[in-house]
Amino acid sequence: MTIYMSDILQTIVEKRRADIERLGLNFGIEIPEKRRVGHTEFLGNAGAILEVKRASPSKGDIAPDLDPVSLATTYAEAHAQAVSVLTEMNYFKGSLRDLIAVADLMERRRKQGLHTCAVLRKDFLLYEDEIDVAFRCGADAVLLIARILDDEQLVKMAKHAQSFDMQAFVEVREKDDFRKLSVVTSALGADAAKTIVAGVNSRDLATFHTDPLIPASVRSKLPAKAVFESGILSAGDASYARSLGFTGILVGEAVAKNPSLAKDVVGAFEAGAENARGQFWKKFAERKFGRPNAHNPMVKICGITREEDGLLAAELGADMLGFVFSATKRLTTEEFVTSFSTKLRAEGNPRVPLLVGVIIDPESPEGKTAIKLAREGVLDAVQLHGVDPKNADYAYYCAARVGEESDFDKVAALRKNGEPRILLDAKVEGIPGGTGKTIPENLLLEKAGDIPLWLAGGITPTNVAELVGKFVPELIDVSSGVEDAPGIKNSEKLKSLFAALTSL
């Protein structure tokens, strides 16, 4: 059953309280009188947490007929670090029976000398005694959702888990959740590092919408051992999460529906590492979610070739500045970008725009120069415009040219590769960008998908308000719309563009 409401989380919790009052903390299920299995530390090593999950409020039935023992065996053979077992019965169709069965499986594997996963009880726990129940059923860790627990109860439950040598997987997302995380880690003192594992959910539990930039925006606020939760649908997504510096990923729907994916997801995460790409997305996400005017789109001014244009765009509030490294009339040079970067960052502006180099051929002299500047930190990233990012070992994001329905196949492939955002630019044959043309509106309305929109092509001070109202882009990329000639920006057009956005 799929439910639609303003706060699904509140509904789940209220229903659960009623069930506990009616059935007790074991929900009418016979559970062991005492624990009968050994213990595996939850996320003792970096890796993937894979989920036994039959359904969800947002998706309805996912794998209603799954066999928890068979599925957990597949996960263990894929070398997952942990198995997360949903025990909420109303909207996830889980059960404490699933938890017991998976814990018993891991005990058998332990005795056989096979790879053993830690077992997480994932539920909307509200009371300390529920941790006793989880322990007796064989769980090695319990999920504690900061949003549904007050400070006192969160601390009590974490300490209770600690008394059983279990880990408390504390899930955070909202601003106040991080305060609670600080409270509970302080209360546990020196033992917090072993007991507390933090998780940040890319899915908003009030709406069940996912955004892969949410974990990126808060990674620096989390302890060293932290988990990227939800929204991992492919091996590419797993690599992206690892690039941000997360110790673990929690994968639910994708592997529950398609267990054969487990090995690829686990392998991709373990083979990855925190890297320059992840550093860029963390910087971008922190900027996005830290803006005072968050309802307005972010702005990239592209094709900067003059210092005065770049400085004015920065002063007006540009979030990104683009420098073209391809043989066009907007071609820039290494010397100009290096000099400009030094001057801009010396101005003391607390919100210096991110600087990106736009390339269409990584093997060209111009493309190699941009990549070099990104590796040196002169540029924050490279925009791969119509370029496959395969094996890129530098900070980058992708842009795709779209003009017809089939072009969105490339966008889908990039998304599957784990790209959290993709810039959509109007396609004009033979011209890589700055064409002044817009993407056909019907294509955007039908094919843009559900990830926040980055939009380029034909945006001007006169049409920006209409485009923003119609498509609500997260970022707009403007070049020819504020120029007198290619690479020569018009100061009044720049001011008019930002004025139009301010008035929205």
Secondary structure, 3 states (H helix, E strand, C coil): CCCCCCCHHHHHHHHHHHHHHHHCCCCCCCCCCCCCCCCCCCCCCCEEEEEECCEECCCEECCCCCCHHHHHHHHHHCCCCEEEEECCCCCCCCCHHHHHHHHHHHHHHHHCCCCCCEEEEECCCCCCHHHHHHHHHCCCEEEEEHHHCCHHHHHHHHHHHHHCCCEEEEEECCHHHHHHHHHHHHHHHHHHHHHEEEEEECECCCCCCECCHHHHHHHHHCCCCEEEECCCCCHHHHHHHHHCCCCEEEECHHHHHCHHHHHHHHHHHHHCCCCHHHHHHHHHHHHHHCCCCCCCCEEEECCCCCHHHHHHHHHHCCCEEEEECCCCCCECCHHHHHHHHHHHHHCCCCCCCEEEEEECCCCCHHHHHHHHHHHHCCCCEEEEECCCCCCCCCCEEEEEEECCHHHHHHHHHHHHCCCCCEEEEECECCECCCCCCCCCHHHHHHHCCCCCCEEECCCCCCCHHHHHHHHCCCEEEECHHHEEECCEECHHHHHHHHHHHHCC
